[in-house]
């Protein structure tokens, strides 16, 4: 069995938050599995919040475009919704630019309202801005207008939000995934990790999926 069969295909039409404590497994899960799987089936959108996140994604894109032309071609098809101070995009083509300096309300409801149920959206950078009440309210309004059956993934580091804010964000997702390391590993050793699954969704595996990074950085089930 592959991770696509066990988990990823079952997240279609759902809102999924992926919290990660380890960067390499998250990158593999997002860029080598989730994005190739859904971008081949649906119109592919990427929302990017902040210039910091856009720059990080752009540096990653230039690395993978050289080492994996297939993934580079997939990212080139992305329609980018950029929320920030510049219209520059990390890859793909600009679909819409939503000016935002970090202080005012994000006026992005109309852009996200126009997405369709059958679309695929990945959001990067939601954790970068400071979580002011105005920012959290803006994001909540955007989530409220998105199509109900949109296939939606958000990637955030573990522990960015705590307490009330963390509990509040949970209600906006159908599924919460947590990527955590099995143990510390030395250079040259296998990178083993768990994907914890939390969500009341039919046919979705309960508990934890034990994985490792295999050849080429793809995820293999253990």
Secondary structure, DSSP 8 states (H G I E B T S, - for coil): --HHHHTGGGGTTSEEEEEES-HHHHHIIIIIIIHHHHHTTS-EEEEEESHHHHHHHHHHHHHHHHH-HHHHHHHHT-EEEEEES----SSSEEEEEEE--SSS----HHHHHT--TT-EEEEE-TTTS---HHHHHHHHHHHHHS-TT-EEEEEEETTSS-HHHHHHHHTT-SEEEEEEESS---TTS--EEEEEEE---TT---EEEEEEE-GGG-EEE-
